[in-house]
Every structure is written in structure tokens, then in C-alpha cells.
Amino acid sequence: MSDDLPDSLIPYDEIVQEALRAVVGRVLGEVQATGGLPGAHHFYITFKTQAPGVDIPKHLVERFPDEMTIVLQNKFWDLKVSDRHFEVSLTFNQIAAHLYIPFAAITAFVDPAVNFALQFQVNADEAPEPHEEAENDAPQVVSDDGSNVVTVDFGKKK
């Protein structure tokens, strides 16, 4: 392929990002429908805490001013999933909190039980700052082998 290709007039990157976020919605919708996670499945969901539409308690925004990762495994309830967002209640240091997260705010979705991950594009001018783990009462398990990871980056050629 030539490096002289014109920029696309079709926003492929946005379309792919939206489709991949729909995967997260479908998975969470199935968990909602069945009332729980099957087998050893559990999810790490990273999202921008101050993205449009995100509604989380003020103390969590103060602790995670840019991005945070939540764990859906043992202690979560009131999971509700729609076409554009999900809601869930979790505990953080034994304090219950209700979170409202639009799918557009999600930057990563990982199911370490089957080594599956989706990573979503983040604008270069919005590079995430380092943040603490959410500590929402679930074990921290991370796979090192990196298989089944889908990373989509449609940076423009110059």
C-alpha cells in the first residue's frame, strides 16, 4: 500500500470503536439476563471518570480524576445494561457505590479468566494519567501472555 493514500471520508475508526464497545454491552447484557457471571469469568473495565455522562460518587472522582478500573466478579449488584450505558453497584473499601458508565467512556475491557481483552482508542491529547487500582473488593489477576487482545489504532498517516 502507498503512504500517499488520502484520508478517508468514512469514519472507520469511530465505527470500529463503536462496534467493539457494543461487544462489551452484549457481554454485560448477558450477565444481566442470566443474573451472574458464568464459571470463572470476571471483568476489569477501565473508563474515563470525567467523560460525558459518567456518574460516579464524588469521592471516587477525587481519587481517580482521569481513569479508573472496576472489577465485576463477586461483589456487584443492580447491573443494568442499555444500548448506550451500563449501571452497577460495587463496594469500595466496604462502602457501596452506584456507577453509571456510558460505553463511550470505556477505554479497556478484560476478562482474565479466558485471556480476552479489548482496548479502545484514547486521543493523544488525553493520555491517561497513572492511577491507583479501584480496590473494589476483588482479587487482582492479570495475564502476562497477551493472547486474544484486540487493539485498534487508526492513527492518521502523515
N, C-alpha and C positions, 0 to 999 in steps of 0.2 A: 504494500500500500504506500501511497505517496504521502509525504508530510505536508503537501500543498492542498490538502482537502479543505473545502470551505466549512465553516461552522454550520452545524445542522440547524435547520429551521424548525425541526421537530424536537421537542424537549425530551429526548430518550432518557437521559439521566433521571429526570423527575418522574417519568413514567415507571422506570425500573424501581426506583426507590419506593414509590407508592405501592407497587405490586409486592415488593418484599415486605413492606410493613403490613400488608394485607395477610401475609403468611403468619405474622405474629398474632394478628386479630383472629384468624381462623383457629390457631392453636389454643389461644386463650378462650375462645368461644366454645371449643370442645371441652375444655376443662370446666367451664361454667356449666355446660349442658350435662356433663356426667357427675358433677359435684366433687371432683377431686382429680388429683394427678395420678395417672396410671403408673404402676411399677415404681422404679427408682427415678423417674423423670422429675426434674426440678429446673427452675429457670432463674437466670440472672438477667435482669432488664435494666439497662442503663439509659437514662434520659436527661435532658436539659431541664433543670429545675425552674428556670425562668422563661421557658419557651411559652409562646402564646397558648392560653387555655389550660396550662398546668395549674392544678390547685392542690397544694400540699400545705401542711401546717407551717406556720412562720418559723418555728424553731428548727425545722428541717432545712428550710431555705437558708437560714442563717448559718447552719452547719455545713451545708452543701450549696454554696452560692452559684455554682455553674452547672454541675452534673452530679448525679448520684446513681448508685446501683442498688436495686432492691432484689431480694431473693424470694421467690414463691416456691415454698417447699412444704413445711409442716404447719406453720402458724400463719395462716392468712384466711380471711373470710370476706363475705359480701362482694365476691368477684362479679362484676357486671361488665359485659362487653357490648359495644355498639360498633357501627361501621367506622367511626372516627376516633373512638377513645376506649379506654377501659378504666374501671374504678376497682379499687381493692382496699381492704383494711389490713394493716400489719401492726406488729408491735416493734418499737424501737426502744431498747433498754427497759422493757416491760411497760411501756406507755403506748396505748393504742393510738393509731393514726389512720385517717381515711385519705387516700390519694386518688386524684382524678388526673389521668395522663392521656393526652391525645397521642395517637400513633405517630403523628408528625414530630413529636418531641423525642422519640426513641432514637438512640444512637447505636445501641447494641442489644442483641438478644442471644443468649447462650443457654443450651441445655447440656450441661456437662455429663449427664448420665449416658448420652449417646454421642458425645463429642460433636455437637451441631452448633454452629454459630452463624449469625448474620450481623454484619457491621454496616452501619449506614453512614453516608457521606456527611461530613461536617464542613461547613465553609472554613476556608483557611484563616479568615479574619476572626473566626470564632473558635479557635483551637481550645480544647478543654484544659482547664487548669487541673493540677493534681488534686485529688480529693480522697477523703477517708472512705473506708467501706461503710456501708449503711448500718451494719450490725443489727439487722432486724431478726435476730434470734434464729439464724440458720447456719449450718456449718459452711465454711468456705472451701469449696472443692474446685480446682481449676486444672484442666487437662493441658499438658505440655506439648502434645504431638501435633496439634493444629489441623488435623484432617477434618473434612466436612465443613470447612469455614468458607463462607462466601463473602468476599469483599468487593464492593462495586465502587470504582473511582473513575468518573468520566471527566477528568481534567481536560481543559481545552488545550489543544496543541498551539504553539506559538509559531 
